[in-house]
Amino acid sequence: MMKNFSRTLAIGVVAGALLAPAAASALSLTAADFARMESRLNLTPEQRAAISPILQKSQTARSSTFQKYGVDLKTCSRPGALGLMRLNKDMNRINADTRARLAAILDASQLREYDRIVAEQTEIVKKQIMC
């Protein structure tokens, strides 16, 4: 019985670690968030116009992926270990696609700052999802 409990706990810890980075990217990007991001990235008007649809598409994909796997940050609802692994794979794919599209628009320093923003969001969601 204790062995099963330990195994279940270990799976939960691993699954939580997989989910947290993915969940960060699913946070809704409000107008204020976008304004802060614009400021931190020092976007030109052309860049602002170019990245807006990319971020909106990415946010929509993340939200639908969370729905697909039953993730709800407000209620701490999440799938089992296998679902979390699949969710993580899907979210990594979305994140990689978003970053690749942004890399064509942002310069190297802006892209590094974007990566820092994403890392900060990840930390916020880690706290939310590990209720």
Buried (B, 14 or more C-beta within 10 A) or exposed (E): EEEEEEEEEEBBEEBBEBBBBBBBBBBEBEEEBBEEBBEEBEBEEEBBEBBBEBBEBBBEBBBEBBEEBEBEBEEEEBBEBEBBBBBBEBBBEBBEBBBEBBEEBBEEEBBEBBEEBBEEBBEEBBEBBBE
